[in-house]
Amino acid sequence: MSSSAKKPVSTIADSDVVTKYKAAADVTNGAIGKVIAACKEGAKIIDLCKLGDAAIEVGLSTQYTKNKKLSKGVAHPTTVSVNSVVCHFTPSEGDPEGDKVLSSGDVVRIQLGAHVDGYAAVAGDTVVVGASEASPVTGKAADALAAAHYAGEAIQRLLKPGNRNSAVTDKVQKVAEAFGCKPIENTLCHEQKKDDLDGEKHILLNPDSDQRSKFPSCEFAPYEVYLVDVYVTTGDGRAKKSAQRTTLFKKTTTTYQLKTKAARATLNEISQKFGNFPFAIRSCEDERKTRMGLIECTKMGVAHAFDVYEEKPGEVVGQITFTALVTPNGVERITHGAAFDAKVVQTDKKIEDADLLKLLQTSARIKKKPAKKPEATGAAA
């Protein structure tokens, strides 16, 4: 092989890569389970975020213990977004909003993820504080949670090789409509690759005119991995940027000769500790210096800021997020939150579209056609 030859990109066609994805998924599933269980009345948002991050670190400490050089870490820091806050809320120590406590009936969206050797598994879910069979979720909250759940189920079945992203957009919008909801504009599902949660292929759930031109139609293929990220709202689908401080960032692939010492130091720390994965400022060594350095980093595009978004008061947002492996045998969802329970989430709406119902009744697996038996010839005939 010549020195200029490119190193082959590892995909889930390699069983070792699948094993690493599933190792990361085990950690992610365990961590989000702990955060969901801790979403009780009186719990602080900052404590829930720290609990999720710590659970990831503990879980990763038991994975690939013999290979000390293998990279492992947080692929998505724990975010806990409550009620009108849609996404990306991961407060720092001392943040007044982070010190707020949960109350019964609060709608809480949780997202977090881990990676092993750059192969990431991310999960997100929506829970209602205090909900149970005896005290079920009803009204708008039930509509939003059910819409997110069934949208995720539809996407898992539509990711099969040969299908196109435009079909997913259409079906998700119909699922949301059945429950009186809309997908939130500018939200995307992403193809995943090693060290990258934002690959070349995207799925638009409620595209505006600008997005339609940016993201072309594509076809799903075997051995791809997708980060399915669904947000649906009982509102008009137009969440707005919040006034709350941004605390979630990630390094981009843009290169630029930074001018300030603070920016160079910040970029170096980001590269060493987080790579290309999102990170929370509270995980940096000196938050004040990091904020100072991020000013030039974000301005020149070498770092990306994940702004906090909000919905109108009174509207409810449902989220479901998971990592899915696309194989020749079908689509495997490797991360999950709490199991959806129709006895707890009681909506009076339902899907009536015949095509959607048929889709949801199909398996995410692909049935193999039985091999034809050879025709008998000669003396055997």
C-alpha positions in Angstrom: 0.0 0.0 0.0 1.4 3.4 -0.9 1.9 6.0 1.8 -0.8 8.2 0.1 -3.4 5.4 0.2 -6.4 6.2 2.4 -7.0 4.1 5.5 -10.2 2.2 5.0 -13.2 3.5 7.0 -14.5 0.9 9.5 -18.2 0.2 9.3 -20.6 -2.3 11.0 -19.7 -4.8 8.3 -16.9 -5.4 10.7 -18.1 -7.4 13.7 -15.5 -5.7 16.0 -17.1 -2.3 15.1 -20.5 -3.7 16.0 -19.2 -4.9 19.3 -17.9 -1.5 20.1 -21.2 0.2 19.2 -23.0 -2.2 21.5 -20.6 -1.8 24.3 -21.2 2.0 24.1 -24.9 1.3 23.9 -24.8 -0.8 27.1 -23.2 2.1 28.9 -25.7 4.6 27.5 -28.8 2.5 28.3 -27.6 2.1 31.9 -26.9 5.8 32.3 -30.2 7.1 30.9 -32.0 4.5 33.0 -30.4 5.9 36.2 -31.4 9.5 35.2 -34.9 8.5 34.4 -35.3 6.7 37.7 -34.0 9.9 39.5 -36.5 12.2 37.8 -38.6 12.6 40.9 -40.2 15.5 42.6 -37.5 17.6 44.3 -34.6 16.5 42.1 -32.3 19.3 40.9 -31.6 19.6 37.2 -27.8 20.0 37.7 -27.7 16.9 39.9 -29.5 14.9 37.2 -26.9 16.1 34.6 -24.0 15.2 36.8 -25.6 11.8 37.6 -25.8 11.0 33.9 -22.3 12.0 33.1 -20.9 10.1 36.1 -22.9 7.0 35.2 -21.3 7.1 31.7 -17.8 7.3 33.1 -18.4 4.5 35.5 -19.9 2.3 32.8 -17.1 2.9 30.4 -14.6 1.9 33.1 -15.7 -1.7 32.7 -15.5 -1.7 28.9 -12.3 -2.9 27.1 -10.2 -2.7 30.3 -7.2 -4.5 28.8 -6.8 -2.0 25.9 -5.5 1.1 27.7 -4.9 3.0 24.4 -8.5 2.6 23.3 -10.4 6.0 23.5 -13.6 6.0 25.5 -15.7 8.9 26.7 -18.9 10.9 26.7 -20.3 11.2 23.2 -23.1 13.5 24.3 -23.2 15.1 27.8 -26.4 14.7 29.8 -29.0 17.4 29.0 -32.1 17.8 31.0 -34.7 20.1 29.4 -37.9 20.7 31.4 -41.3 21.9 30.2 -40.9 24.8 27.7 -37.2 24.3 27.4 -36.9 22.0 24.3 -33.3 20.9 24.2 -29.6 21.4 24.9 -30.0 22.5 28.5 -27.0 21.3 30.5 -26.2 23.8 33.3 -23.0 24.7 34.9 -22.4 24.7 38.7 -24.0 27.8 40.3 -26.4 28.4 37.4 -29.7 29.4 39.0 -31.7 27.5 36.3 -29.7 24.4 37.1 -30.6 24.6 40.8 -34.3 24.4 40.0 -36.1 21.3 41.2 -38.5 19.1 39.5 -42.2 19.2 40.4 -44.9 16.6 39.8 -46.3 16.8 36.3 -43.1 18.3 34.8 -42.3 17.1 31.3 -38.6 16.2 31.2 -36.5 15.4 28.1 -33.2 13.6 28.8 -30.4 13.0 26.3 -26.9 11.5 26.8 -24.4 9.2 25.0 -21.2 7.3 25.3 -18.6 6.2 22.8 -16.0 3.4 22.6 -13.2 3.9 20.2 -15.2 6.7 18.5 -18.2 4.5 17.9 -21.1 6.4 19.7 -24.4 5.4 21.1 -26.9 8.1 22.1 -30.3 7.9 23.7 -33.0 10.4 24.6 -36.4 10.1 26.1 -39.3 12.1 27.6 -40.7 11.4 31.1 -43.4 13.0 33.2 -42.6 13.4 36.8 -44.8 11.3 39.0 -46.6 9.6 36.2 -47.9 6.0 36.8 -50.9 3.8 36.0 -52.6 5.3 39.0 -51.7 8.9 37.8 -51.5 8.6 34.0 -50.3 11.2 31.6 -53.2 12.8 29.7 -54.1 15.7 27.4 -51.3 17.5 25.4 -48.5 15.7 27.3 -49.9 12.3 26.3 -50.3 13.4 22.7 -46.7 14.6 22.4 -45.2 11.5 24.1 -47.3 9.2 21.9 -46.4 11.1 18.7 -42.7 10.9 19.5 -42.9 7.2 20.3 -44.7 6.2 17.2 -42.6 8.5 15.0 -39.5 6.6 16.3 -41.1 3.3 15.6 -41.9 4.4 12.0 -38.4 5.7 11.4 -36.8 2.4 12.6 -38.9 0.5 10.0 -38.2 3.0 7.3 -34.4 3.0 7.7 -34.2 -0.3 5.7 -31.7 -0.4 2.8 -33.2 1.0 -0.4 -35.6 3.4 1.3 -35.1 7.2 1.0 -35.0 10.0 3.5 -38.0 11.8 1.9 -40.2 8.8 2.8 -39.3 9.2 6.4 -40.1 12.9 6.4 -43.6 12.2 5.0 -44.4 9.5 7.4 -43.2 11.3 10.5 -45.3 14.3 9.7 -48.3 12.1 9.3 -47.7 10.4 12.6 -47.3 13.7 14.4 -50.5 15.0 12.7 -52.5 12.0 14.0 -51.8 13.1 17.6 -52.3 16.8 16.9 -48.6 17.6 16.8 -45.9 18.8 14.5 -42.2 17.9 14.2 -40.1 20.9 15.3 -38.5 22.7 12.5 -34.7 22.4 11.9 -34.4 19.1 13.7 -32.5 16.4 11.9 -31.6 12.7 12.1 -28.0 12.2 11.2 -25.9 9.4 9.8 -23.2 8.4 12.3 -19.6 7.5 11.6 -16.5 6.9 13.7 -15.8 10.0 15.8 -18.7 11.8 14.1 -22.4 12.2 15.1 -23.1 14.3 12.0 -22.3 12.3 8.9 -23.1 13.1 5.2 -26.7 11.8 5.1 -29.5 13.5 7.0 -33.2 13.0 7.5 -35.3 16.2 7.7 -38.4 15.8 9.9 -40.0 19.3 9.2 -37.8 21.1 6.7 -38.1 24.8 6.1 -37.2 26.2 2.6 -33.5 26.7 3.5 -33.1 23.2 4.8 -34.7 21.6 1.7 -31.9 23.1 -0.5 -29.1 22.2 2.0 -29.8 18.6 2.5 -30.4 16.5 -0.7 -32.4 13.3 -1.0 -30.5 10.2 -0.2 -31.0 6.4 0.0 -30.2 4.3 3.0 -27.7 1.5 2.6 -26.5 -1.6 4.5 -23.9 -1.0 7.2 -24.8 2.6 7.9 -25.5 3.9 11.4 -28.1 6.6 12.2 -28.7 8.9 15.2 -32.5 9.2 15.1 -33.5 12.4 16.9 -37.2 13.2 17.1 -38.8 16.3 18.6 -42.6 16.8 18.2 -44.6 19.6 19.7 -48.3 20.4 20.3 -47.4 23.9 19.1 -46.8 25.2 15.6 -43.4 23.6 15.2 -41.3 26.8 15.5 -39.2 26.7 18.7 -37.3 29.8 19.4 -33.8 30.4 20.7 -33.8 30.9 24.5 -32.2 33.7 26.4 -30.5 31.1 28.6 -26.7 30.9 28.3 -25.3 28.3 25.8 -23.3 25.6 27.6 -23.1 22.9 25.0 -20.5 23.0 22.2 -18.4 20.8 19.9 -15.3 21.2 17.8 -15.9 21.3 14.0 -13.7 20.2 11.1 -13.0 23.9 10.1 -9.4 24.9 10.4 -8.4 28.4 11.2 -5.3 30.1 12.7 -6.7 31.4 16.0 -5.4 34.8 17.1 -5.8 34.8 20.8 -4.0 32.7 23.3 -7.2 31.8 25.2 -8.8 30.5 22.0 -5.8 28.3 21.1 -5.7 26.9 24.6 -9.4 26.2 24.6 -9.3 24.5 21.2 -6.4 22.4 22.4 -8.3 21.3 25.5 -11.4 20.5 23.4 -9.4 18.4 21.0 -7.6 16.5 23.7 -10.6 15.8 26.0 -13.6 15.6 23.7 -12.5 15.2 20.1 -15.3 15.9 17.7 -18.1 15.0 20.2 -20.3 17.6 22.0 -19.2 18.7 25.5 -20.6 20.7 28.4 -18.6 23.7 29.6 -18.8 22.4 33.2 -16.5 19.5 32.1 -13.7 21.8 31.2 -10.8 22.6 33.6 -11.5 26.3 33.9 -15.0 27.3 32.8 -14.2 31.1 32.7 -11.2 30.7 30.5 -13.1 28.2 28.3 -15.9 30.7 27.8 -13.4 33.4 26.9 -11.6 31.1 24.4 -14.9 30.0 22.8 -15.7 33.5 21.7 -13.2 33.4 18.9 -13.6 29.7 18.3 -17.3 30.0 17.6 -16.9 33.2 15.7 -14.4 31.6 13.3 -16.4 28.4 13.0 -13.9 26.0 14.6 -16.4 25.3 17.4 -20.2 25.0 17.1 -22.6 26.2 19.8 -25.7 24.3 20.6 -28.1 27.0 21.6 -30.9 26.3 24.1 -34.4 26.4 22.5 -37.8 27.0 24.0 -41.4 26.3 23.1 -44.3 28.6 23.9 -45.7 28.2 27.5 -48.6 25.7 27.5 -47.3 23.6 24.6 -45.6 20.2 25.2 -42.6 18.7 23.4 -42.0 15.0 23.2 -38.5 13.6 22.3 -37.2 10.2 21.4 -33.6 9.6 20.4 -31.7 6.4 19.6 -28.8 5.0 17.6 -29.8 2.5 14.9 -27.7 0.0 12.9 -28.8 -0.6 9.3 -27.9 -4.1 8.2 -28.8 -6.4 5.3 -31.1 -8.2 7.8 -32.9 -5.1 8.9 -32.6 -2.2 11.4 -31.5 -2.7 15.0 -32.1 -0.1 17.6 -29.3 -0.4 20.1 -30.2 2.4 22.6 -33.4 3.1 24.4 -35.0 5.0 27.3 -38.0 3.8 29.3 -40.4 1.4 27.6 -43.5 3.2 26.3 -46.5 2.2 28.4 -50.0 3.0 27.0 -51.4 2.5 30.4 -49.4 5.4 31.7 -49.5 7.6 28.6 -53.2 7.8 27.8 -54.0 9.8 24.7 -57.5 10.0 23.2 -56.0 10.3 19.7 -54.8 7.4 17.5 -53.3 6.7 14.1 -56.0 5.9 11.5 -54.0 6.2 8.3 -54.0 2.7 6.8 -50.5 2.9 5.3 -49.1 4.1 8.6 -50.8 1.3 10.6 -49.5 -1.3 8.1 -46.0 0.1 8.4 -46.1 0.0 12.2 -47.3 -3.6 12.1 -44.3 -4.7 10.1 -41.0 -5.9 11.6 -37.8 -3.8 11.5 -36.2 -7.1 10.4 -36.0 -8.0 6.7 -37.3 -11.4 5.8 -35.0 -13.5 3.7 -36.6 -15.2 0.7 -36.1 -19.0 1.0 -33.5 -20.4 -1.5 -35.0 -22.2 -4.4 -34.4 -25.9 -4.5 -32.5 -27.2 -7.5 -34.7 -28.9 -10.1 -34.2 -32.7 -10.2 -32.6 -33.9 -13.4 -31.5 -37.2 -15.1 -31.8 -40.5 -13.3 -32.8 -38.8 -10.1 -35.8 -37.3 -11.8 
